Amino acid sequence: MNASDTEKTIFDRMKAGELIRMDDPGYEDFSKAVARTIQLCVEMNAGATDTDEVRRRLGEITGRPVDQSTTVFPPFYTNFGHFISLGKNVFINHACSFLDIGGIVIEDDVMIGPRVNITSETHPLEPADRKTLIPKTVFIRRNAWIGAGATILPGVTVGENAVIAAGAVVNRDVPANSVVAGIPAKVIKEHI
């Protein structure tokens, strides 16, 4: 680590996509933030009685207001929350899980079905280094539709107007105006 790295917080390093190890300086700050987020999710999922309250509580989790046009149905799960960016007129159905350490950017007019998993973090394959986090931002572009039970993996960009079929596992970028399905997801229709 060079001198400029020591000036960055662990959160700055995550945002920059740097590798994060459990023994890195500041990791305890990250652990505290995760514990706080888990508690806030429990409270939101158990106590929110309407979509306005869910938006308010989710804004507390993400650290920024959630637009009134966006609807999230609980339960909703995240491990960190601060690197989730939600656009306007977004719909997120029940039981979705967003692991956002690498960043999850959801643009306007996106629809996300129930039980969708989006993860922006992975680990090295080498057993000795497997507990290291590798953050990789996920982008869901405008007007995309993610079907029920789909999984979006780290570093993927889902293009504008794209459709992810229910149950698909998306491990590579999805072209705009296309439909992908399967495990791993493959383009089954273009120019929708």
Phi, psi and omega in degrees: 000132178268177186300321181291332177294325181289340178280338180280143172282167178297329179290322175298318181295320177299311182300327180278356179081018179283154176295140181238125179248152183297338179262009177291146174302135179091354181300327178296329176294320177296316179301319178295320179296320178296316179300318178298315181297317178300316178297316180296322177296316178302313180297317180296313184292329181271332191243345182288127185253352176206170185294331177296317180292322177298315178301316180299312182292322177294325174298324176294321179293316184276342181083012177209151181298146174262128183302143181300337180279352182265137181236130176233124177266125176285160002284150177226137185234139171211154181264339183227305173089327186289343180252022172264129176239119182249130177280198179267152176057039177267141174238125178237117184280182186300148166064035175272151180230122180242112173264105196250019182302326177273350180104133174230118181247116180245116183279182183298150170066024179274140174244131181234121183287177181293151174061026176282137177246126174237122179235133181246024181218146179218187183222154175296155178285329184297124183305321183293338184243013189294338180278358176285138176267136174244104180282135178216116186296140173253132177243127173247108187282167186310135172066019175284156178232120180253117184286164183307135174072010178287155176235127177250123185267167186304141174081001183278142168246124174263119187291163179304135178067004182289156177237129175255118182295154178305135176079358181292151172245113188259111183245005177212164182303146180251124180296150174302150174058038179228165174242131175239150180209159172101181179228107352289157183295138177228152178294126177246348178203139179241161175057052177283000000 
